[in-house]
C-alpha cells in the first residue's frame, strides 16, 4: 500500500514538474495569442500557476521519496526499534526541507526565507515553549536513548510499554495503573510529553544490553516452621525454573558492572532473605527475570513452592491471626 501510494505521489509531482517545464510556455502562447478574446493577461496567471505547480512538485516529491525510503528501511534496518527512530528522523528532515523549499518558491528569496525563519523561530520559541521543549526532549531521546520502542518504562505516574516515540509525545501501553495491578496490561494507551524526560525520573525496566530485573516473591510462615527446609525448598524451586538462565544473565550484569566503578557482590543463583515480624516470618525469594514475565514467573514459582510446602505439613506452618 505504501509503495503504491509513494509511486502515485511521485507521479503527481512529476506531472506538475512537466507542466511547469513544457506546458507553461504553451499556456503563455495560447493566452497571449487570445488575450483580447479571453480578457486575461498571461502575466496575471503565470506567477501563481507556476509557483503552485512547483509547490506541488516539491511537496509531492518529498512525500513520495519519504514513503519509498521508509519502505527501504525494512530491508536495511532489521531492528524494528531502530527503524522506527530512523523513520521519525527522516520524516522531520523531509518536512523541514519541503517547507523551506515551498517558502522559497513563493517568495523567490531563499536567503531571505532562511533569515525570516530564524526571526520567526525566535518569536515562536516564546509562544510555543511546551511543544518546543517536547521536541527538544525527542532529540534527547534519539541521542541518549533513555528508552526506545518496546521498552517497559515508568515516567512520573505513567508506567507501560513504549509503542511510539513521536516528535512531541511518547505513547505507552499502560501497565498497572488504577484498573489492574501486578505488572499486568490495562489495555489503555497513555501519552507522555517528551519534555518530561528532561525534568522527571525515567525508570527503564529493559535496557538494550541487559533487559532483566531482580524480582521478589514473599511467603509468610509461622515461627514453628523449619526455616532451613523452607528456604532450601524455595531456592530449589527457583533454581529448577531459572537457575541456568539466571546464571547466564547475571554474568552479563557483571560485565556491565566491570565497565563502571561500582563494586557489588551479585549472586548468580536465586537467594532467600528472611524478615522477622511480630507473629510470623517473611521469606523473600529473590531471582532475575524479564520484566514482561514477572507476574507469570511469580505465579509459577508460588504454585510449586506451596505444593511442596503442603507435602511436608509437619515442617511448614502458616501464621494465623487477624494482624497478618
C-alpha positions as CSV (number, residue, x, y, z in Angstrom):
1,X,0.0,0.0,0.0
2,X,2.7,2.4,0.9
3,X,4.7,1.6,-2.2
4,X,1.7,2.2,-4.4
5,X,1.0,5.5,-2.7
6,X,4.6,6.6,-2.9
7,X,4.7,5.9,-6.7
8,X,1.4,7.7,-7.1
9,X,2.6,10.8,-5.3
10,X,5.8,10.8,-7.2
11,X,3.8,10.6,-10.5
12,X,1.8,13.6,-9.5
13,X,4.9,15.5,-8.6
14,X,6.5,14.6,-12.0
15,X,3.3,15.7,-13.8
16,X,3.4,19.0,-12.0
17,X,7.1,19.5,-13.0
18,X,6.4,18.6,-16.6
19,X,3.5,21.1,-16.6
20,X,5.8,23.8,-15.4
21,X,8.6,23.0,-17.8
22,X,6.7,22.3,-21.0
23,X,3.1,23.5,-20.8
24,X,3.8,26.8,-19.1
25,X,5.3,28.3,-22.3
26,X,2.5,26.8,-24.4
27,X,-0.1,28.3,-21.9
28,X,1.6,31.7,-22.4
29,X,1.4,31.3,-26.1
30,X,-2.3,30.4,-26.1
31,X,-3.3,33.1,-23.7
32,X,-1.1,35.6,-25.2
33,X,-2.5,35.0,-28.7
34,X,-6.1,35.2,-27.5
35,X,-5.7,37.8,-24.8
36,X,-8.1,40.1,-26.4
37,X,-10.8,37.4,-26.6
38,X,-10.3,35.9,-23.2
39,X,-9.6,39.2,-21.5
40,X,-6.8,37.6,-19.5
41,X,-3.2,38.8,-19.5
42,X,-0.7,35.9,-19.3
43,X,1.4,37.8,-16.7
44,X,-1.6,37.8,-14.3
45,X,-1.7,34.0,-14.3
46,X,1.8,32.8,-14.9
47,X,3.4,33.5,-11.5
48,X,0.7,31.9,-9.4
49,X,0.2,28.9,-11.7
50,X,3.9,28.3,-11.9
51,X,4.5,28.7,-8.1
52,X,1.6,26.5,-7.3
53,X,2.8,23.7,-9.6
54,X,6.3,24.0,-8.3
55,X,5.0,23.7,-4.7
56,X,3.0,20.6,-5.6
57,X,6.1,19.2,-7.2
58,X,8.3,19.8,-4.1
59,X,5.7,18.6,-1.6
60,X,4.8,15.5,-3.7
61,X,8.4,14.6,-4.3
62,X,9.3,15.0,-0.7
63,X,6.4,12.8,0.5
64,X,6.8,10.2,-2.2
65,X,10.5,9.8,-1.5
66,X,9.8,9.6,2.2
67,X,7.3,6.8,1.7
68,X,9.7,4.8,-0.5
69,X,12.6,5.4,1.8
70,X,10.6,4.2,4.8
71,X,9.8,1.0,2.8
72,X,13.5,0.6,2.1
73,X,14.3,0.9,5.7
74,X,12.7,-2.5,6.4
75,X,15.4,-4.2,4.3
76,X,18.3,-2.1,5.5
77,X,17.5,-1.8,9.3
78,X,16.2,-5.1,10.7
79,X,15.7,-3.9,14.2
80,X,12.1,-2.6,14.5
81,X,13.0,0.0,17.2
82,X,15.9,1.4,15.2
83,X,13.7,1.5,12.1
84,X,11.1,3.5,14.0
85,X,13.6,6.1,15.1
86,X,15.2,6.5,11.7
87,X,11.8,6.9,10.1
88,X,10.9,9.7,12.5
89,X,14.2,11.5,11.8
90,X,13.6,11.2,8.0
91,X,10.1,12.5,8.3
92,X,11.2,15.6,10.2
93,X,14.0,16.2,7.7
94,X,11.7,16.0,4.7
95,X,9.1,18.2,6.4
96,X,11.6,20.9,7.2
97,X,13.3,20.7,3.7
98,X,9.9,20.8,1.9
99,X,8.6,23.7,3.9
100,X,11.8,25.8,3.3
101,X,11.7,24.9,-0.4
102,X,8.0,25.9,-0.8
103,X,8.5,29.1,1.1
104,X,11.5,29.9,-1.2
105,X,9.4,29.2,-4.3
106,X,6.6,31.6,-3.2
107,X,9.0,34.4,-2.1
108,X,11.7,33.9,-4.6
109,X,14.3,34.8,-2.0
110,X,16.0,31.8,-0.4
111,X,18.4,33.7,1.8
112,X,15.5,35.9,3.0
113,X,13.4,32.8,3.8
114,X,16.2,31.4,5.9
115,X,16.7,34.7,7.7
116,X,12.9,35.1,8.2
117,X,12.7,31.6,9.6
118,X,15.3,32.5,12.2
119,X,13.4,35.5,13.3
120,X,10.0,33.8,13.3
121,X,11.6,30.8,15.1
122,X,12.9,33.1,17.8
123,X,9.4,34.6,18.3
124,X,7.7,31.2,18.2
125,X,10.0,30.0,21.0
126,X,8.2,32.2,23.5
127,X,4.8,31.3,22.3
128,X,5.3,27.5,22.0
129,X,7.6,26.7,24.8
130,X,6.0,23.4,25.8
131,X,5.9,21.9,22.2
132,X,9.4,23.0,21.6
133,X,10.5,21.5,24.9
134,X,8.9,18.3,23.8
135,X,10.7,18.5,20.5
136,X,14.0,19.0,22.4
137,X,13.1,16.0,24.6
138,X,12.6,13.9,21.4
139,X,16.1,14.9,20.2
140,X,17.4,13.9,23.6
141,X,15.6,10.6,23.4
142,X,17.1,9.9,20.0
143,X,20.6,10.8,21.1
144,X,20.9,9.4,24.6
145,X,18.4,6.5,24.4
146,X,16.9,6.6,27.9
147,X,14.3,4.4,26.3
148,X,13.1,3.2,22.9
149,X,10.1,1.4,21.3
150,X,9.5,-1.9,23.1
151,X,11.0,-0.9,26.5
152,X,8.9,-1.1,29.7
153,X,9.4,2.2,31.5
154,X,8.0,4.5,34.2
155,X,7.8,8.3,34.0
156,X,6.2,10.0,36.9
157,X,2.9,8.1,37.4
158,X,2.8,6.6,33.9
159,X,4.1,3.0,33.5
160,X,3.9,0.8,30.4
161,X,5.5,-0.5,27.3
162,X,6.6,2.1,24.7
163,X,4.8,1.7,21.4
164,X,5.6,5.0,19.8
165,X,8.1,7.9,20.2
166,X,6.8,10.8,18.1
167,X,8.2,14.4,17.9
168,X,6.1,15.7,20.8
169,X,4.8,12.7,22.8
170,X,5.7,9.2,23.8
171,X,2.8,6.6,23.8
172,X,2.7,3.7,26.2
173,X,0.5,0.6,26.5
174,X,-0.3,1.1,30.2
175,X,0.8,-1.5,32.8
176,X,-0.7,-1.4,36.3
177,X,-2.5,1.9,36.7
178,X,-5.8,2.2,38.6
179,X,-7.5,-0.7,36.8
180,X,-5.2,-3.6,37.3
181,X,-2.1,-4.5,39.3
182,X,0.9,-6.9,39.4
183,X,2.5,-5.5,36.3
184,X,-0.4,-6.5,34.1
185,X,-1.6,-4.5,31.0
186,X,-4.7,-2.5,31.5
187,X,-5.5,-2.1,27.8
188,X,-5.2,1.7,27.9
189,X,-2.8,3.9,25.9
190,X,-1.1,6.7,27.8
191,X,0.6,9.7,26.1
192,X,3.5,11.4,27.9
193,X,5.1,14.7,26.7
194,X,8.7,14.2,25.6
195,X,9.6,17.2,27.7
196,X,9.2,15.2,30.8
197,X,12.3,13.2,30.0
198,X,14.3,16.4,30.7
199,X,12.9,17.0,34.1
200,X,11.4,13.8,35.5
201,X,13.0,10.5,36.6
202,X,12.8,7.8,33.9
203,X,12.9,4.1,35.1
204,X,13.7,1.7,32.3
205,X,13.0,-1.9,33.1
206,X,14.6,-3.3,29.9
207,X,17.6,-1.6,28.6
208,X,19.2,-2.9,25.4
209,X,22.2,-4.9,26.8
210,X,20.5,-6.1,30.0
211,X,16.7,-6.4,29.7
212,X,16.2,-8.0,33.1
213,X,15.3,-7.0,36.6
214,X,15.5,-8.6,40.0
215,X,12.1,-9.6,41.5
216,X,11.0,-11.0,44.8
217,X,8.3,-13.4,45.9
218,X,7.1,-13.3,49.5
219,X,5.9,-16.3,51.5
220,X,4.7,-15.9,55.1
221,X,5.2,-18.8,57.5
222,X,4.9,-19.3,61.3
223,X,7.7,-19.3,63.8
224,X,7.3,-23.1,64.2
225,X,8.4,-23.6,60.6
226,X,11.6,-25.4,59.8
227,X,13.2,-22.3,58.2
228,X,16.2,-24.2,56.8
229,X,13.8,-26.6,55.0
230,X,11.5,-23.7,53.8
231,X,14.4,-21.6,52.4
232,X,16.1,-24.6,50.7
233,X,12.8,-25.6,49.1
234,X,12.2,-22.1,47.7
235,X,15.8,-22.0,46.4
236,X,15.4,-25.4,44.7
237,X,12.1,-24.5,43.0
238,X,13.5,-21.2,41.7
239,X,16.8,-22.9,40.6
240,X,14.8,-25.5,38.6
241,X,12.9,-22.8,36.8
242,X,15.5,-20.2,36.4
243,X,18.9,-21.4,37.5
244,X,20.9,-21.8,34.3
245,X,19.2,-18.8,32.6
246,X,19.8,-16.6,35.7
247,X,23.5,-17.6,35.8
248,X,24.0,-16.5,32.2
249,X,22.1,-13.3,32.8
250,X,24.0,-12.5,35.9
251,X,27.3,-12.9,34.0
252,X,26.1,-10.2,31.6
253,X,25.3,-8.0,34.5
254,X,28.7,-8.5,36.0
255,X,30.3,-7.5,32.7
256,X,28.3,-4.3,32.8
257,X,29.5,-3.6,36.3
258,X,33.1,-4.1,35.2
259,X,32.6,-1.0,32.9
260,X,31.7,1.1,36.0
261,X,33.5,2.0,39.3
262,X,30.6,0.3,41.2
263,X,31.5,-2.9,43.1
264,X,28.7,-5.3,44.0
265,X,28.6,-8.9,45.1
266,X,25.8,-10.4,42.9
267,X,24.7,-13.9,43.3
268,X,24.1,-15.9,40.1
269,X,21.6,-18.2,41.8
270,X,18.2,-17.5,43.5
271,X,18.5,-16.5,47.1
272,X,16.1,-16.3,50.1
273,X,16.1,-13.4,52.6
274,X,14.4,-13.6,56.0
275,X,12.5,-10.9,57.8
276,X,11.0,-11.3,61.3
277,X,7.6,-9.9,62.0
278,X,5.6,-9.9,65.3
279,X,3.8,-13.2,64.8
280,X,5.2,-14.6,61.5
281,X,8.3,-14.8,59.4
282,X,8.5,-13.5,55.8
283,X,10.7,-15.4,53.4
284,X,11.6,-13.4,50.3
285,X,12.8,-15.3,47.3
286,X,15.0,-13.1,45.1
287,X,15.6,-14.0,41.4
288,X,16.3,-12.5,38.0
289,X,13.6,-12.3,35.4
290,X,12.5,-10.4,32.2
291,X,10.2,-7.5,33.3
292,X,7.4,-8.7,31.0
293,X,7.5,-12.1,32.6
294,X,7.4,-11.0,36.2
295,X,3.9,-11.9,37.1
296,X,3.8,-15.2,35.1
297,X,7.1,-16.3,36.7
298,X,5.9,-15.3,40.1
299,X,2.7,-17.3,39.7
300,X,4.5,-20.4,38.6
301,X,7.1,-20.3,41.4
302,X,4.4,-19.7,44.0
303,X,2.3,-22.6,42.9
304,X,5.2,-25.0,43.0
305,X,6.5,-23.7,46.4
306,X,3.1,-24.0,48.1
307,X,2.6,-27.5,46.6
308,X,5.9,-28.7,48.1
309,X,5.2,-27.0,51.4
310,X,1.8,-28.8,51.6
311,X,3.6,-32.1,51.0
312,X,5.5,-31.5,54.3
313,X,2.9,-30.2,56.7
314,X,4.9,-31.1,59.8
315,X,7.8,-28.8,58.6
316,X,5.9,-25.8,57.4
317,X,3.3,-23.9,59.3
318,X,1.3,-20.8,58.4
319,X,0.6,-17.8,60.7
320,X,-3.0,-17.5,62.0
321,X,-4.3,-14.1,63.2
322,X,-6.1,-11.0,62.1
323,X,-2.9,-8.9,62.2
324,X,-1.4,-10.6,59.1
